[in-house]
């Protein structure tokens, strides 16, 4: 048996604004983008070759809107692995709408930092050594 995670789901305030963040800073691609006849939109960004990514759902109603940026009660929402930690950090630091929460930390097996996307979702960016 083979199992793998295909995507994680994030509540966002605006599909295009959320997509712009992940396209700009992580070079994610739009894997799937479709709107149903009833107006429900499904937008997935990530790694097309592995079909792994983030599925954005635009928050509807008061309860969902209150949870945008705080779906995990203050804990990180997603971990993104990279081979370009410095480049991503530099890109985020230059973006006035993004926020670095924890500056880069160097460890014996990996380096990492934490940032917030435009909706306040906390991301851990990790580069393995």
VENLINFEN-V737707 format. One record per residue. N is the residue number from 1. SS is DSSP state (~ for helix, > for strand, _ for the rest). PSI is psi in degrees with one decimal (NA if undefined). Layout:
n=N ss=SS psi=PSI
n=N ss=SS psi=PSI
//
This chain:
n=1 ss=_ psi=137.1
n=2 ss=_ psi=128.7
n=3 ss=_ psi=146.0
n=4 ss=_ psi=157.8
n=5 ss=_ psi=129.6
n=6 ss=_ psi=-41.2
n=7 ss=> psi=158.6
n=8 ss=> psi=155.2
n=9 ss=> psi=132.4
n=10 ss=> psi=130.9
n=11 ss=> psi=133.7
n=12 ss=> psi=161.6
n=13 ss=_ psi=-30.9
n=14 ss=_ psi=124.1
n=15 ss=~ psi=-52.0
n=16 ss=~ psi=-38.4
n=17 ss=~ psi=-43.7
n=18 ss=~ psi=-45.8
n=19 ss=~ psi=-41.5
n=20 ss=~ psi=-40.1
n=21 ss=~ psi=-51.4
n=22 ss=~ psi=-30.5
n=23 ss=~ psi=-44.9
n=24 ss=~ psi=-49.5
n=25 ss=~ psi=-25.9
n=26 ss=~ psi=-0.2
n=27 ss=_ psi=33.6
n=28 ss=_ psi=150.5
n=29 ss=> psi=157.0
n=30 ss=> psi=111.9
n=31 ss=> psi=-37.9
n=32 ss=> psi=132.2
n=33 ss=> psi=105.5
n=34 ss=> psi=142.7
n=35 ss=> psi=130.4
n=36 ss=_ psi=171.7
n=37 ss=_ psi=-25.2
n=38 ss=_ psi=1.7
n=39 ss=_ psi=-2.0
n=40 ss=_ psi=125.4
n=41 ss=> psi=139.3
n=42 ss=> psi=116.9
n=43 ss=> psi=119.3
n=44 ss=> psi=130.5
n=45 ss=> psi=150.6
n=46 ss=> psi=-142.5
n=47 ss=> psi=104.7
n=48 ss=_ psi=-38.6
n=49 ss=_ psi=-34.2
n=50 ss=_ psi=-6.5
n=51 ss=_ psi=42.8
n=52 ss=> psi=138.2
n=53 ss=> psi=-160.8
n=54 ss=> psi=129.7
n=55 ss=> psi=115.9
n=56 ss=> psi=135.5
n=57 ss=> psi=124.2
n=58 ss=> psi=126.5
n=59 ss=_ psi=134.4
n=60 ss=_ psi=136.3
n=61 ss=~ psi=163.3
n=62 ss=~ psi=-46.1
n=63 ss=~ psi=-46.7
n=64 ss=~ psi=-42.2
n=65 ss=~ psi=-34.0
n=66 ss=~ psi=-22.3
n=67 ss=~ psi=-10.8
n=68 ss=_ psi=127.3
n=69 ss=_ psi=-1.9
n=70 ss=_ psi=39.9
n=71 ss=_ psi=-21.0
n=72 ss=_ psi=26.3
n=73 ss=_ psi=45.7
n=74 ss=_ psi=-1.8
n=75 ss=_ psi=161.5
n=76 ss=_ psi=146.8
n=77 ss=_ psi=-37.0
n=78 ss=> psi=152.1
n=79 ss=> psi=129.2
n=80 ss=> psi=124.2
n=81 ss=> psi=144.2
n=82 ss=_ psi=164.3
n=83 ss=_ psi=13.3
n=84 ss=_ psi=50.4
n=85 ss=~ psi=-46.3
n=86 ss=~ psi=-41.6
n=87 ss=~ psi=-42.9
n=88 ss=~ psi=-42.7
n=89 ss=~ psi=-45.0
n=90 ss=~ psi=-43.1
n=91 ss=~ psi=-45.7
n=92 ss=~ psi=-40.2
n=93 ss=~ psi=-28.5
n=94 ss=_ psi=-8.0
n=95 ss=_ psi=112.8
n=96 ss=_ psi=-16.0
n=97 ss=_ psi=-13.6
n=98 ss=_ psi=163.8
n=99 ss=> psi=131.1
n=100 ss=> psi=123.5
n=101 ss=> psi=-42.5
n=102 ss=> psi=120.2
n=103 ss=> psi=162.2
n=104 ss=> psi=136.1
n=105 ss=> psi=130.6
n=106 ss=> psi=130.6
n=107 ss=_ psi=172.3
n=108 ss=_ psi=-29.5
n=109 ss=_ psi=-17.6
n=110 ss=> psi=156.1
n=111 ss=> psi=152.9
n=112 ss=> psi=163.5
n=113 ss=> psi=164.5
n=114 ss=> psi=141.1
n=115 ss=> psi=168.2
n=116 ss=> psi=136.6
n=117 ss=_ psi=-177.0
n=118 ss=_ psi=-20.4
n=119 ss=_ psi=-0.1
n=120 ss=_ psi=6.7
n=121 ss=_ psi=129.0
n=122 ss=> psi=131.8
n=123 ss=> psi=135.9
n=124 ss=> psi=122.4
n=125 ss=> psi=123.2
n=126 ss=> psi=136.5
n=127 ss=> psi=116.3
n=128 ss=> psi=149.5
n=129 ss=_ psi=NA
//
